[in-house]
Amino acid sequence: MASGSTVALGRLSALQERVLVVLSGLKPAWTLTGGGALAGFHTKHRETRDIDLFFRGELTLGALAADAKHALEADGLTTAPLQTSSTFAQLDVRSGADTVVVDLVADPTPIAEAPVATSIANTHILVETPYQLLVNKLCALLSRSELRDLIDVRALADAGIDIDKALVDCPKQDAGFSPLTFGWSVKSLPIDRLARRLGWPDDKIAGLIAFRDQLVDQVVAAARP
């Protein structure tokens, strides 16, 4: 059966799932992380415009970007490179009016928890665990101001993933991570301004601000001797 016959998985689009299936044969194996892992396999609290495929333990992508492009085009998809470097490649992938951006990343950074092999359309891919995603998102909040990271942390916390435990693993993954620095960075996140640009109502903004303040208090409390 052609991979083009796949259907939407979780909150991934049919095209996003198709891309995962087509690229499942790349070697070395990649791990689906970020919004794709959340939308397709875990919390499913939001959709995603791109899918992030990390080649764990790899220093460079080598021929992987070219291999991915060839596999996608052989399956009838249209691709165009958006960015390319030795460790990062970004492809615009299209099927008719549907489009998805695929990020390929070589990442030698040690992680806290190994990904899990997951079945998808008669094949298997590696998917980041919710716990590892929480560690990733906490580290991301230290260095960038994006509402989706805080929203994702709240969804993972609501799913019962242990924030206090993740805070222990964050410095092992990001040497610049400390609870106090994290607290300052997250407290500085301009939630109101960013959310109003997206047209959020007042109660939704207030809810995320309340979670942010609770998270900062929890992080600071965990840092106390």
C-alpha positions in Angstrom: 0.0 0.0 0.0 1.4 3.4 -0.9 2.4 5.7 1.9 0.2 8.3 0.4 -2.8 6.4 1.7 -2.0 7.1 5.4 -4.6 9.0 7.5 -4.1 11.6 10.2 -2.6 10.4 13.4 -3.5 12.1 16.6 -3.5 15.8 15.6 -0.9 15.3 12.9 -2.1 15.9 9.3 -2.2 13.1 6.8 0.8 14.6 5.0 2.8 14.8 8.3 2.1 11.2 9.0 3.0 10.3 5.4 6.3 12.0 5.7 7.1 10.1 8.9 6.3 6.8 7.2 8.4 7.7 4.1 11.4 8.7 6.1 11.2 5.8 8.6 13.8 3.9 6.5 16.5 6.5 6.9 19.7 5.2 8.7 20.7 6.0 11.3 17.3 6.1 12.9 15.9 9.5 13.9 13.7 10.4 16.8 10.4 12.4 16.4 10.5 15.2 19.0 8.9 18.6 19.7 5.4 19.4 18.6 5.1 16.4 16.3 5.6 14.0 19.2 3.1 15.9 21.4 0.5 16.3 18.7 0.7 12.8 17.3 1.4 10.6 20.2 1.2 12.2 23.6 -0.8 15.1 25.0 -2.4 16.0 21.6 -3.3 19.4 23.0 -2.3 21.3 19.8 -1.4 21.0 16.2 2.1 21.6 14.7 3.2 23.2 11.5 6.5 21.4 11.4 8.0 18.0 12.4 11.4 17.7 14.1 13.5 14.7 13.4 16.6 14.4 15.6 19.5 12.1 14.8 20.7 11.4 18.3 24.4 10.9 18.8 25.3 12.3 15.4 27.8 15.1 15.0 26.8 16.0 11.4 24.0 15.1 9.0 26.3 14.0 6.2 24.2 12.7 3.3 21.0 12.4 5.4 19.4 15.6 4.0 19.9 14.4 0.5 18.7 10.9 1.4 15.5 12.4 2.9 14.9 14.6 -0.1 15.3 11.6 -2.5 12.9 9.4 -0.4 10.2 12.1 -0.3 10.4 12.8 -4.0 10.4 9.1 -4.8 7.1 8.9 -3.0 5.6 11.7 -5.2 6.1 14.6 -2.8 7.5 18.0 -3.8 10.5 19.2 -1.7 12.4 22.5 -1.5 15.4 23.1 0.8 14.9 26.1 3.2 18.0 25.9 5.2 21.1 23.6 5.1 24.2 23.3 7.3 26.3 20.4 8.5 24.1 19.8 11.5 20.7 21.2 10.4 18.5 21.0 7.3 15.0 22.2 6.7 12.8 21.0 3.9 9.5 22.4 2.7 7.5 19.3 1.7 4.2 19.6 -0.3 1.5 17.4 -1.7 -1.0 19.5 -3.6 -2.2 22.3 -1.3 -0.9 20.6 1.8 2.5 21.5 3.2 4.8 20.7 6.1 8.3 21.9 7.1 10.6 19.0 8.1 13.6 19.8 10.3 16.5 17.4 10.3 18.9 17.8 13.2 22.2 16.1 14.1 22.4 16.2 17.9 25.1 14.6 20.0 23.7 16.0 23.3 23.1 13.2 25.9 19.4 13.0 26.9 17.7 11.9 30.1 15.4 9.2 28.7 15.7 7.1 25.6 12.9 7.3 22.9 10.4 4.6 22.5 9.8 2.6 19.3 6.3 3.3 18.2 4.1 1.7 15.5 2.8 3.8 12.7 1.2 2.6 9.4 2.9 -0.8 9.4 6.3 0.5 10.3 8.1 1.7 13.4 9.7 5.1 14.4 11.3 6.3 17.5 9.3 8.9 19.5 10.5 11.1 22.3 9.0 10.3 25.7 6.8 12.8 27.5 9.4 13.1 30.2 12.2 13.9 27.8 9.9 16.3 26.0 9.4 18.1 29.4 13.2 18.3 29.9 13.5 19.7 26.4 10.8 22.3 26.9 12.1 23.5 30.2 15.5 24.0 28.6 13.9 25.8 25.7 12.2 28.3 28.0 15.6 29.3 29.2 16.7 30.6 25.8 13.6 31.6 23.8 10.4 33.5 24.3 7.7 31.4 22.7 4.3 30.8 24.2 4.1 27.3 22.8 6.9 26.1 25.1 5.1 27.2 28.2 1.8 25.8 26.9 3.5 22.5 26.2 5.0 22.4 29.7 1.6 23.0 31.2 0.1 20.2 29.1 2.8 17.8 30.2 2.4 18.8 33.8 -1.3 18.3 33.5 -0.5 14.8 32.2 1.3 14.0 35.4 4.9 14.3 34.2 7.2 15.2 37.1 8.6 18.7 36.9 10.8 18.4 40.0 12.5 15.4 38.5 12.9 17.1 35.2 14.6 20.0 36.9 17.3 17.7 38.1 18.0 16.5 34.5 17.9 19.9 32.8 21.4 21.0 33.9 22.8 17.7 32.6 21.4 18.5 29.2 22.0 22.3 29.2 25.0 23.4 31.2 23.6 26.9 31.4 20.5 25.8 33.2 19.9 26.8 36.8 16.6 27.1 38.6 17.1 30.8 39.4 18.1 31.7 35.9 15.2 29.7 34.6 12.8 31.5 37.0 14.1 34.9 35.9 13.8 34.0 32.2 10.3 32.6 32.4 9.1 35.4 34.6 10.3 37.8 31.9 8.2 36.0 29.2 5.8 38.7 27.8 2.8 36.5 27.9 0.2 39.3 27.7 1.8 40.9 24.7 2.4 37.7 22.8 -1.0 36.3 23.6 -2.9 39.4 22.5 -1.1 39.3 19.2 -2.7 35.9 18.7 -6.2 37.2 19.7 -6.4 35.3 23.0 -9.3 36.3 25.4 -8.5 37.7 28.8 -9.4 34.5 30.7 -7.0 32.4 28.6 -4.2 34.8 29.1 -4.8 35.0 32.8 -4.8 31.2 33.0 -1.4 30.9 31.4 0.1 33.7 33.5 -1.2 31.9 36.6 0.5 28.7 35.5 3.7 30.6 34.7 3.8 32.1 38.2 3.1 28.7 39.8 5.9 27.1 37.8 8.4 29.8 38.8 7.5 29.3 42.4 7.9 25.6 42.1 11.3 25.9 40.4 12.6 28.4 43.0 11.3 26.2 45.9 13.0 23.2 44.4 16.3 25.1 44.4 16.2 25.8 48.1 18.5 23.7 50.3 
